[in-house]
Amino acid sequence: MAVHLKFGAEGEDMAAQWLLTQGFEILHRNWRHSYFEIDIIALKNKVLHFIEVKSRHYGPIGFPENNVGRKKFKSLQRAADQFLFMNPGYKWVQYDILAITAFRDGKAEYFLLEDVFL
């Protein structure tokens, strides 16, 4: 597996663990429909969260959340529409971005942008 893909998978594992500590219930990871994908679908306080996970090693390039643009967000929305069509009954939904910055000392910083709309 390529290094960047391995780091991305590790980032999603880290994200799932962190979300659990924050009181989220993980319903799905890497949910796919057609060519759309949602990294994490979670539930917290009766709100269904569609979460895009971005991870990056610390450096001068920028923050992980900057890699979610309008095109990626629209893809997330289309996937969420399909999920809701196949799983009706959720009254409240929210789109979130979980950005993880990994530092050289092995520590990580988590930044959850909630209720995003691009």
TORRO-362517 format. One record per residue: residue number from 0; x, y, z of N, C-alpha, C in turn. Coordinates in Angstrom, 3 decimals, m for minus. Each point is the difference from the previous one (the first is absolute). Last residue first. Example, Ala and Ser with C-alpha at 12.3 -4.5 7.8 and 13.67 -1.06 7.14 Angstrom:
<rec num="1" n_c1="12.850" n_c2="m2.250" n_c3="7.080" ca_c1="0.820" ca_c2="1.190" ca_c3="0.060" c_c1="m0.770" c_c2="1.090" c_c3="0.730"/>
<rec num="0" n_c1="0.290" n_c2="m5.720" n_c3="m0.070" ca_c1="m0.890" ca_c2="1.190" ca_c3="0.000" c_c1="0.900" c_c2="1.200" c_c3="0.000"/>
% end
This chain:
<rec num="117" n_c1="m20.510" n_c2="24.323" n_c3="2.064" ca_c1="0.805" ca_c2="0.723" ca_c3="m0.992" c_c1="m0.798" c_c2="0.228" c_c3="m1.269"/>
<rec num="116" n_c1="m0.569" n_c2="m1.286" n_c3="5.580" ca_c1="m0.715" ca_c2="0.089" ca_c3="m1.279" c_c1="0.838" c_c2="0.851" c_c3="m0.937"/>
<rec num="115" n_c1="0.135" n_c2="m2.722" n_c3="5.268" ca_c1="0.650" ca_c2="0.676" ca_c3="m1.123" c_c1="m0.945" c_c2="0.029" c_c3="m1.195"/>
<rec num="114" n_c1="m0.016" n_c2="m1.574" n_c3="5.027" ca_c1="m1.075" ca_c2="0.608" ca_c3="m0.768" c_c1="0.535" c_c2="0.869" c_c3="m1.130"/>
<rec num="113" n_c1="3.828" n_c2="m1.049" n_c3="3.285" ca_c1="m1.354" ca_c2="m0.539" ca_c3="0.029" c_c1="m0.956" c_c2="0.822" c_c3="m0.863"/>
<rec num="112" n_c1="5.444" n_c2="m1.353" n_c3="0.744" ca_c1="m0.816" ca_c2="1.086" ca_c3="m0.547" c_c1="m1.402" c_c2="m0.553" c_c3="m0.140"/>
<rec num="111" n_c1="4.443" n_c2="m1.554" n_c3="2.991" ca_c1="m1.279" ca_c2="m0.369" ca_c3="m0.576" c_c1="m0.751" c_c2="1.265" c_c3="m0.428"/>
<rec num="110" n_c1="5.216" n_c2="m1.818" n_c3="1.213" ca_c1="m0.773" ca_c2="1.218" ca_c3="m0.172" c_c1="m1.277" c_c2="m0.372" c_c3="m0.743"/>
<rec num="109" n_c1="4.688" n_c2="m2.210" n_c3="2.769" ca_c1="m1.290" ca_c2="m0.237" ca_c3="m0.647" c_c1="m0.777" c_c2="1.313" c_c3="m0.044"/>
<rec num="108" n_c1="5.427" n_c2="m1.949" n_c3="0.514" ca_c1="m0.948" ca_c2="1.061" ca_c3="0.335" c_c1="m1.265" c_c2="m0.238" c_c3="m0.827"/>
<rec num="107" n_c1="4.358" n_c2="m3.297" n_c3="1.915" ca_c1="m0.859" ca_c2="0.491" ca_c3="m1.074" c_c1="m0.932" c_c2="1.075" c_c3="0.538"/>
<rec num="106" n_c1="5.118" n_c2="m2.869" n_c3="1.057" ca_c1="m1.256" ca_c2="0.592" ca_c3="0.444" c_c1="m0.780" c_c2="0.516" c_c3="m1.201"/>
<rec num="105" n_c1="4.459" n_c2="m1.836" n_c3="m0.263" ca_c1="m1.036" ca_c2="m1.025" ca_c3="0.091" c_c1="m1.344" c_c2="0.522" c_c3="0.484"/>
<rec num="104" n_c1="4.170" n_c2="2.473" n_c3="m1.082" ca_c1="0.135" ca_c2="m0.691" ca_c3="1.287" c_c1="m1.081" c_c2="m1.056" c_c3="0.221"/>
<rec num="103" n_c1="0.115" n_c2="2.897" n_c3="m3.894" ca_c1="1.128" ca_c2="m0.939" ca_c3="m0.019" c_c1="0.147" c_c2="m0.786" c_c3="1.296"/>
<rec num="102" n_c1="m4.890" n_c2="1.767" n_c3="m1.518" ca_c1="1.294" ca_c2="0.605" ca_c3="0.283" c_c1="1.088" c_c2="m1.067" c_c3="0.070"/>
<rec num="101" n_c1="m5.183" n_c2="0.714" n_c3="m2.423" ca_c1="0.913" ca_c2="m0.893" ca_c3="0.715" c_c1="1.358" c_c2="0.673" c_c3="0.143"/>
<rec num="100" n_c1="m5.392" n_c2="1.544" n_c3="m0.788" ca_c1="1.387" ca_c2="0.355" ca_c3="m0.290" c_c1="0.889" c_c2="m0.879" c_c3="0.866"/>
<rec num="99" n_c1="m5.388" n_c2="0.028" n_c3="m1.910" ca_c1="0.981" ca_c2="m0.547" ca_c3="0.930" c_c1="1.391" c_c2="0.394" c_c3="m0.486"/>
<rec num="98" n_c1="m5.645" n_c2="1.294" n_c3="m0.651" ca_c1="1.371" ca_c2="0.189" ca_c3="m0.463" c_c1="0.952" c_c2="m0.496" c_c3="1.077"/>
<rec num="97" n_c1="m5.403" n_c2="m0.512" n_c3="m1.564" ca_c1="0.920" ca_c2="m0.262" ca_c3="1.104" c_c1="1.417" c_c2="0.049" c_c3="m0.559"/>
<rec num="96" n_c1="m5.185" n_c2="1.891" n_c3="m1.423" ca_c1="1.352" ca_c2="m0.333" ca_c3="m0.464" c_c1="0.849" c_c2="m0.200" c_c3="1.250"/>
<rec num="95" n_c1="m5.700" n_c2="m0.232" n_c3="m1.239" ca_c1="1.146" ca_c2="0.410" ca_c3="0.803" c_c1="1.300" c_c2="m0.363" c_c3="m0.710"/>
<rec num="94" n_c1="m5.830" n_c2="0.533" n_c3="m0.488" ca_c1="1.245" ca_c2="m0.309" ca_c3="m0.704" c_c1="1.160" c_c2="0.571" c_c3="0.810"/>
<rec num="93" n_c1="m5.334" n_c2="m1.698" n_c3="1.280" ca_c1="1.032" ca_c2="1.031" ca_c3="0.052" c_c1="1.227" c_c2="m0.497" c_c3="m0.749"/>
<rec num="92" n_c1="m5.767" n_c2="m0.934" n_c3="1.272" ca_c1="1.285" ca_c2="m0.429" ca_c3="m0.564" c_c1="0.961" c_c2="1.181" c_c3="0.015"/>
<rec num="91" n_c1="m5.160" n_c2="m1.867" n_c3="2.039" ca_c1="1.042" ca_c2="1.019" ca_c3="0.000" c_c1="1.290" c_c2="m0.586" c_c3="m0.531"/>
<rec num="90" n_c1="m3.969" n_c2="m2.662" n_c3="0.082" ca_c1="m0.570" ca_c2="1.348" ca_c3="m0.078" c_c1="1.064" c_c2="1.071" c_c3="m0.141"/>
<rec num="89" n_c1="m0.491" n_c2="m5.443" n_c3="m1.445" ca_c1="0.837" ca_c2="0.938" ca_c3="0.760" c_c1="m0.545" c_c2="1.410" c_c3="m0.198"/>
<rec num="88" n_c1="m1.837" n_c2="m3.843" n_c3="m2.273" ca_c1="m0.389" ca_c2="0.072" ca_c3="1.400" c_c1="0.848" c_c2="0.922" c_c3="0.846"/>
<rec num="87" n_c1="1.028" n_c2="m3.270" n_c3="m4.675" ca_c1="m0.823" ca_c2="1.147" ca_c3="0.406" c_c1="m0.241" c_c2="m0.013" c_c3="1.516"/>
<rec num="86" n_c1="3.379" n_c2="m2.216" n_c3="m3.531" ca_c1="m0.196" ca_c2="m0.117" ca_c3="1.447" c_c1="m0.829" c_c2="1.177" c_c3="0.499"/>
<rec num="85" n_c1="1.133" n_c2="m0.405" n_c3="m4.606" ca_c1="0.014" ca_c2="m1.422" ca_c3="0.340" c_c1="m0.298" c_c2="m0.253" c_c3="1.482"/>
<rec num="84" n_c1="0.298" n_c2="4.438" n_c3="m1.620" ca_c1="m1.028" ca_c2="m0.646" ca_c3="m0.815" c_c1="m0.124" c_c2="m1.476" c_c3="0.376"/>
<rec num="83" n_c1="3.459" n_c2="2.484" n_c3="1.943" ca_c1="m1.288" ca_c2="0.351" ca_c3="0.589" c_c1="m1.163" c_c2="m0.592" c_c3="m0.784"/>
<rec num="82" n_c1="4.378" n_c2="m0.605" n_c3="m1.686" ca_c1="m0.122" ca_c2="m0.685" ca_c3="1.288" c_c1="m1.366" c_c2="0.269" c_c3="0.616"/>
<rec num="81" n_c1="1.079" n_c2="2.330" n_c3="m3.917" ca_c1="m0.244" ca_c2="m1.412" ca_c3="m0.275" c_c1="m0.181" c_c2="m0.787" c_c3="1.299"/>
<rec num="80" n_c1="1.212" n_c2="4.494" n_c3="0.377" ca_c1="m1.352" ca_c2="m0.096" ca_c3="m0.562" c_c1="m0.364" c_c2="m1.452" c_c3="m0.274"/>
<rec num="79" n_c1="4.407" n_c2="0.930" n_c3="1.309" ca_c1="m0.923" ca_c2="0.104" ca_c3="1.128" c_c1="m1.454" c_c2="m0.100" c_c3="m0.470"/>
<rec num="78" n_c1="3.356" n_c2="0.186" n_c3="m3.268" ca_c1="0.062" ca_c2="m1.282" ca_c3="0.704" c_c1="m0.983" c_c2="m0.008" c_c3="1.168"/>
<rec num="77" n_c1="0.480" n_c2="4.010" n_c3="m2.266" ca_c1="m0.666" ca_c2="m0.983" ca_c3="m0.871" c_c1="m0.008" c_c2="m1.384" c_c3="0.648"/>
<rec num="76" n_c1="2.367" n_c2="3.465" n_c3="2.195" ca_c1="m1.448" ca_c2="0.228" ca_c3="0.038" c_c1="m0.760" c_c2="m1.022" c_c3="m0.847"/>
<rec num="75" n_c1="4.712" n_c2="m0.023" n_c3="m0.139" ca_c1="m0.463" ca_c2="m0.453" ca_c3="1.314" c_c1="m1.511" c_c2="0.161" c_c3="0.111"/>
<rec num="74" n_c1="2.017" n_c2="1.754" n_c3="m3.798" ca_c1="0.057" ca_c2="m1.461" ca_c3="m0.051" c_c1="m0.499" c_c2="m0.598" c_c3="1.315"/>
<rec num="73" n_c1="0.523" n_c2="4.619" n_c3="m0.193" ca_c1="m1.167" ca_c2="m0.404" ca_c3="m0.806" c_c1="m0.058" c_c2="m1.521" c_c3="m0.135"/>
<rec num="72" n_c1="3.776" n_c2="1.824" n_c3="2.113" ca_c1="m1.184" ca_c2="0.156" ca_c3="0.834" c_c1="m1.262" c_c2="m0.419" c_c3="m0.751"/>
<rec num="71" n_c1="4.086" n_c2="0.086" n_c3="m2.316" ca_c1="m0.013" ca_c2="m1.101" ca_c3="0.969" c_c1="m1.244" c_c2="0.067" c_c3="0.874"/>
<rec num="70" n_c1="0.664" n_c2="3.570" n_c3="m2.995" ca_c1="m0.234" ca_c2="m1.246" ca_c3="m0.743" c_c1="m0.090" c_c2="m1.200" c_c3="0.951"/>
<rec num="69" n_c1="1.148" n_c2="4.289" n_c3="1.779" ca_c1="m1.403" ca_c2="m0.074" ca_c3="m0.403" c_c1="m0.323" c_c2="m1.313" c_c3="m0.719"/>
<rec num="68" n_c1="4.209" n_c2="m0.364" n_c3="3.108" ca_c1="m0.525" ca_c2="1.104" ca_c3="m0.811" c_c1="m1.454" c_c2="m0.229" c_c3="m0.346"/>
<rec num="67" n_c1="4.089" n_c2="m1.692" n_c3="3.457" ca_c1="m1.406" ca_c2="m0.265" ca_c3="m0.303" c_c1="m0.548" c_c2="1.229" c_c3="m0.705"/>
<rec num="66" n_c1="4.463" n_c2="m0.212" n_c3="1.744" ca_c1="m0.120" ca_c2="m0.916" ca_c3="m1.135" c_c1="m1.441" c_c2="m0.393" c_c3="m0.317"/>
<rec num="65" n_c1="1.515" n_c2="2.712" n_c3="3.767" ca_c1="0.056" ca_c2="0.779" ca_c3="m1.239" c_c1="m0.138" c_c2="m0.866" c_c3="m1.244"/>
<rec num="64" n_c1="0.333" n_c2="m1.712" n_c3="4.535" ca_c1="m1.358" ca_c2="0.382" ca_c3="m0.396" c_c1="m0.026" c_c2="0.830" c_c3="m1.275"/>
<rec num="63" n_c1="4.172" n_c2="m1.351" n_c3="2.113" ca_c1="m0.697" ca_c2="m1.077" ca_c3="m0.705" c_c1="m1.381" c_c2="0.411" c_c3="m0.517"/>
<rec num="62" n_c1="3.911" n_c2="3.705" n_c3="0.469" ca_c1="m0.784" ca_c2="m0.826" ca_c3="0.901" c_c1="m0.778" c_c2="m1.058" c_c3="m0.769"/>
<rec num="61" n_c1="4.856" n_c2="2.147" n_c3="m1.584" ca_c1="m1.336" ca_c2="0.477" ca_c3="0.337" c_c1="m0.697" c_c2="m0.982" c_c3="0.912"/>
<rec num="60" n_c1="4.801" n_c2="0.205" n_c3="m1.550" ca_c1="m0.873" ca_c2="m0.049" ca_c3="m1.175" c_c1="m1.386" c_c2="0.574" c_c3="0.294"/>
<rec num="59" n_c1="4.065" n_c2="m0.765" n_c3="2.937" ca_c1="m0.354" ca_c2="1.351" ca_c3="m0.440" c_c1="m1.027" c_c2="0.035" c_c3="m1.139"/>
<rec num="58" n_c1="0.150" n_c2="m4.030" n_c3="3.764" ca_c1="0.962" ca_c2="0.634" ca_c3="m0.894" c_c1="m0.515" c_c2="1.341" c_c3="m0.480"/>
<rec num="57" n_c1="m1.511" n_c2="m5.093" n_c3="2.606" ca_c1="0.237" ca_c2="1.414" ca_c3="0.257" c_c1="1.072" c_c2="0.545" c_c3="m0.943"/>
<rec num="56" n_c1="m3.108" n_c2="m4.048" n_c3="m1.528" ca_c1="1.145" ca_c2="0.194" ca_c3="0.884" c_c1="0.218" c_c2="1.500" c_c3="0.155"/>
<rec num="55" n_c1="m4.895" n_c2="m2.024" n_c3="m1.055" ca_c1="1.218" ca_c2="0.505" ca_c3="m0.617" c_c1="1.088" c_c2="0.047" c_c3="1.062"/>
<rec num="54" n_c1="m5.637" n_c2="m1.507" n_c3="m1.306" ca_c1="1.165" ca_c2="m0.057" ca_c3="0.893" c_c1="1.240" c_c2="0.424" c_c3="m0.770"/>
<rec num="53" n_c1="m5.830" n_c2="m0.071" n_c3="m0.077" ca_c1="1.213" ca_c2="0.401" ca_c3="m0.692" c_c1="1.138" c_c2="m0.022" c_c3="1.002"/>
<rec num="52" n_c1="m5.537" n_c2="m1.729" n_c3="m0.683" ca_c1="1.223" ca_c2="m0.009" ca_c3="0.797" c_c1="1.172" c_c2="0.390" c_c3="m0.894"/>
<rec num="51" n_c1="m5.687" n_c2="0.585" n_c3="0.249" ca_c1="1.141" ca_c2="m0.124" ca_c3="m0.907" c_c1="1.255" c_c2="0.132" c_c3="0.852"/>
<rec num="50" n_c1="m5.354" n_c2="m1.299" n_c3="1.267" ca_c1="1.291" ca_c2="0.570" ca_c3="0.362" c_c1="1.060" c_c2="m0.327" c_c3="m1.047"/>
<rec num="49" n_c1="m5.530" n_c2="0.357" n_c3="1.444" ca_c1="0.775" ca_c2="m0.490" ca_c3="m1.133" c_c1="1.365" c_c2="0.681" c_c3="0.114"/>
<rec num="48" n_c1="m4.135" n_c2="m0.923" n_c3="3.764" ca_c1="1.161" ca_c2="0.752" ca_c3="m0.470" c_c1="0.664" c_c2="m0.726" c_c3="m1.173"/>
<rec num="47" n_c1="m4.990" n_c2="0.385" n_c3="2.886" ca_c1="0.811" ca_c2="m0.857" ca_c3="m0.854" c_c1="1.108" c_c2="0.851" c_c3="m0.610"/>
<rec num="46" n_c1="m2.953" n_c2="0.544" n_c3="4.733" ca_c1="0.444" ca_c2="0.649" ca_c3="m1.237" c_c1="0.897" c_c2="m0.980" c_c3="m0.753"/>
<rec num="45" n_c1="m1.863" n_c2="m0.713" n_c3="4.481" ca_c1="m1.054" ca_c2="m0.100" ca_c3="m1.025" c_c1="0.331" c_c2="0.715" c_c3="m1.305"/>
<rec num="44" n_c1="3.281" n_c2="m0.431" n_c3="3.585" ca_c1="m1.134" ca_c2="0.832" ca_c3="0.419" c_c1="m1.078" c_c2="0.101" c_c3="m1.075"/>
<rec num="43" n_c1="3.816" n_c2="m2.237" n_c3="m2.066" ca_c1="0.212" ca_c2="0.608" ca_c3="1.316" c_c1="m1.176" c_c2="0.922" c_c3="0.287"/>
<rec num="42" n_c1="2.292" n_c2="m3.829" n_c3="m3.911" ca_c1="m1.192" ca_c2="0.533" ca_c3="0.639" c_c1="0.378" c_c2="0.570" c_c3="1.364"/>
<rec num="41" n_c1="2.570" n_c2="m1.202" n_c3="m5.170" ca_c1="m0.107" ca_c2="m0.172" ca_c3="1.448" c_c1="m1.264" c_c2="0.673" c_c3="0.518"/>
<rec num="40" n_c1="3.307" n_c2="m1.592" n_c3="m4.506" ca_c1="m1.371" ca_c2="0.397" ca_c3="0.303" c_c1="m0.195" c_c2="m0.326" c_c3="1.473"/>
<rec num="39" n_c1="4.541" n_c2="0.734" n_c3="m3.437" ca_c1="m0.635" ca_c2="m0.466" ca_c3="1.237" c_c1="m1.427" c_c2="0.543" c_c3="0.069"/>
<rec num="38" n_c1="2.470" n_c2="0.273" n_c3="m4.153" ca_c1="1.010" ca_c2="m0.578" ca_c3="0.888" c_c1="m0.623" c_c2="m0.580" c_c3="1.262"/>
<rec num="37" n_c1="m2.288" n_c2="0.259" n_c3="m4.839" ca_c1="m0.032" ca_c2="0.807" ca_c3="1.217" c_c1="0.957" c_c2="m0.667" c_c3="0.973"/>
<rec num="36" n_c1="m0.810" n_c2="m0.050" n_c3="m5.739" ca_c1="0.420" ca_c2="m0.599" ca_c3="1.265" c_c1="m0.132" c_c2="1.014" c_c3="1.130"/>
<rec num="35" n_c1="m1.408" n_c2="m1.312" n_c3="m5.710" ca_c1="0.038" ca_c2="0.912" ca_c3="1.140" c_c1="0.429" c_c2="m0.743" c_c3="1.258"/>
<rec num="34" n_c1="m0.933" n_c2="m1.812" n_c3="m4.466" ca_c1="1.380" ca_c2="0.457" ca_c3="0.158" c_c1="0.133" c_c2="1.046" c_c3="1.108"/>
<rec num="33" n_c1="m3.821" n_c2="m3.487" n_c3="0.340" ca_c1="0.493" ca_c2="0.360" ca_c3="m1.321" c_c1="1.461" c_c2="0.438" c_c3="0.149"/>
<rec num="32" n_c1="m1.256" n_c2="m0.269" n_c3="4.442" ca_c1="m1.111" ca_c2="m0.202" ca_c3="m0.923" c_c1="0.464" c_c2="0.533" c_c3="m1.342"/>
<rec num="31" n_c1="2.159" n_c2="m1.188" n_c3="5.373" ca_c1="0.074" ca_c2="0.264" ca_c3="m1.438" c_c1="m1.335" c_c2="m0.249" c_c3="m0.689"/>
<rec num="30" n_c1="2.804" n_c2="0.896" n_c3="5.091" ca_c1="m1.257" ca_c2="m0.392" ca_c3="m0.624" c_c1="0.037" c_c2="0.421" c_c3="m1.464"/>
<rec num="29" n_c1="3.381" n_c2="0.036" n_c3="3.948" ca_c1="0.223" ca_c2="m0.171" ca_c3="m1.443" c_c1="m1.251" c_c2="m0.532" c_c3="m0.698"/>
<rec num="28" n_c1="m0.896" n_c2="m0.447" n_c3="4.803" ca_c1="1.289" ca_c2="0.549" ca_c3="m0.422" c_c1="0.182" c_c2="m0.349" c_c3="m1.465"/>
<rec num="27" n_c1="m4.413" n_c2="0.433" n_c3="3.812" ca_c1="0.670" ca_c2="m0.537" ca_c3="m1.193" c_c1="1.343" c_c2="0.676" c_c3="m0.182"/>
<rec num="26" n_c1="m2.527" n_c2="0.663" n_c3="4.024" ca_c1="m0.932" ca_c2="m0.881" ca_c3="m0.698" c_c1="0.658" c_c2="m0.683" c_c3="m1.195"/>
<rec num="25" n_c1="1.548" n_c2="2.359" n_c3="4.965" ca_c1="0.384" ca_c2="m0.220" ca_c3="m1.396" c_c1="m0.977" c_c2="m0.994" c_c3="m0.628"/>
<rec num="24" n_c1="m0.529" n_c2="3.610" n_c3="4.102" ca_c1="m0.193" ca_c2="m1.414" ca_c3="m0.289" c_c1="0.304" c_c2="m0.187" c_c3="m1.488"/>
<rec num="23" n_c1="1.743" n_c2="3.953" n_c3="3.719" ca_c1="m0.639" ca_c2="m0.392" ca_c3="m1.248" c_c1="m0.171" c_c2="m1.517" c_c3="m0.042"/>
<rec num="22" n_c1="2.264" n_c2="2.759" n_c3="3.498" ca_c1="m1.403" ca_c2="m0.358" ca_c3="0.171" c_c1="m0.755" c_c2="m0.346" c_c3="m1.265"/>
<rec num="21" n_c1="4.824" n_c2="1.043" n_c3="0.862" ca_c1="m0.794" ca_c2="1.230" ca_c3="0.035" c_c1="m1.504" c_c2="m0.287" c_c3="0.081"/>
<rec num="20" n_c1="3.320" n_c2="m3.438" n_c3="m0.466" ca_c1="0.277" ca_c2="0.665" ca_c3="1.281" c_c1="m0.811" c_c2="1.283" c_c3="0.165"/>
<rec num="19" n_c1="m0.297" n_c2="m2.353" n_c3="m4.095" ca_c1="m0.581" ca_c2="m0.812" ca_c3="1.076" c_c1="0.219" c_c2="0.662" c_c3="1.356"/>
<rec num="18" n_c1="2.079" n_c2="1.923" n_c3="m3.731" ca_c1="m1.437" ca_c2="0.262" ca_c3="0.001" c_c1="m0.707" c_c2="m0.800" c_c3="1.092"/>
<rec num="17" n_c1="4.591" n_c2="m0.795" n_c3="m0.731" ca_c1="m0.221" ca_c2="1.303" ca_c3="0.613" c_c1="m1.486" c_c2="0.324" c_c3="0.089"/>
<rec num="16" n_c1="1.295" n_c2="m3.939" n_c3="m2.278" ca_c1="0.274" ca_c2="m0.110" ca_c3="1.433" c_c1="m0.280" c_c2="1.320" c_c3="0.719"/>
<rec num="15" n_c1="m0.349" n_c2="m0.016" n_c3="m4.677" ca_c1="m1.070" ca_c2="m0.813" ca_c3="0.592" c_c1="0.196" c_c2="m0.127" c_c3="1.511"/>
<rec num="14" n_c1="3.390" n_c2="2.169" n_c3="m2.459" ca_c1="m1.224" ca_c2="0.796" ca_c3="0.042" c_c1="m1.129" c_c2="m0.768" c_c3="0.678"/>
<rec num="13" n_c1="4.070" n_c2="m2.207" n_c3="m0.853" ca_c1="0.164" ca_c2="0.974" ca_c3="1.075" c_c1="m1.276" c_c2="0.824" c_c3="0.172"/>
<rec num="12" n_c1="0.131" n_c2="m2.912" n_c3="m3.635" ca_c1="m0.045" ca_c2="m0.767" ca_c3="1.250" c_c1="0.099" c_c2="0.938" c_c3="1.201"/>
<rec num="11" n_c1="0.566" n_c2="1.905" n_c3="m4.194" ca_c1="m1.408" ca_c2="m0.358" ca_c3="0.195" c_c1="m0.176" c_c2="m0.846" c_c3="1.256"/>
<rec num="10" n_c1="4.384" n_c2="1.115" n_c3="m1.263" ca_c1="m0.726" ca_c2="1.204" ca_c3="0.392" c_c1="m1.469" c_c2="m0.280" c_c3="0.253"/>
<rec num="9" n_c1="2.692" n_c2="m3.394" n_c3="m1.791" ca_c1="0.329" ca_c2="0.203" ca_c3="1.419" c_c1="m0.734" c_c2="1.228" c_c3="0.535"/>
<rec num="8" n_c1="m0.358" n_c2="m0.806" n_c3="m4.563" ca_c1="m0.737" ca_c2="m1.029" ca_c3="0.739" c_c1="0.258" c_c2="0.126" c_c3="1.504"/>
<rec num="7" n_c1="2.459" n_c2="2.836" n_c3="m2.817" ca_c1="m1.418" ca_c2="0.349" ca_c3="m0.055" c_c1="m0.852" c_c2="m0.987" c_c3="0.773"/>
<rec num="6" n_c1="4.576" n_c2="m0.914" n_c3="m0.546" ca_c1="m0.191" ca_c2="1.099" ca_c3="0.948" c_c1="m1.461" c_c2="0.433" c_c3="0.031"/>
<rec num="5" n_c1="1.181" n_c2="m3.202" n_c3="m3.179" ca_c1="0.120" ca_c2="m0.579" ca_c3="1.338" c_c1="m0.234" c_c2="1.078" c_c3="1.058"/>
<rec num="4" n_c1="0.187" n_c2="1.365" n_c3="m4.429" ca_c1="m1.234" ca_c2="m0.744" ca_c3="0.235" c_c1="m0.001" c_c2="m0.618" c_c3="1.391"/>
<rec num="3" n_c1="3.873" n_c2="2.220" n_c3="m1.485" ca_c1="m1.068" ca_c2="0.968" ca_c3="0.244" c_c1="m1.343" c_c2="m0.680" c_c3="0.255"/>
<rec num="2" n_c1="3.800" n_c2="m2.718" n_c3="m1.086" ca_c1="0.166" ca_c2="0.657" ca_c3="1.293" c_c1="m1.149" c_c2="0.960" c_c3="0.288"/>
<rec num="1" n_c1="m0.828" n_c2="m4.298" n_c3="m3.137" ca_c1="0.767" ca_c2="1.244" ca_c3="m0.077" c_c1="m0.019" c_c2="0.714" c_c3="1.353"/>
<rec num="0" n_c1="m0.438" n_c2="m5.342" n_c3="m0.478" ca_c1="m0.841" ca_c2="1.166" ca_c3="0.000" c_c1="0.895" c_c2="1.241" c_c3="0.000"/>
% end
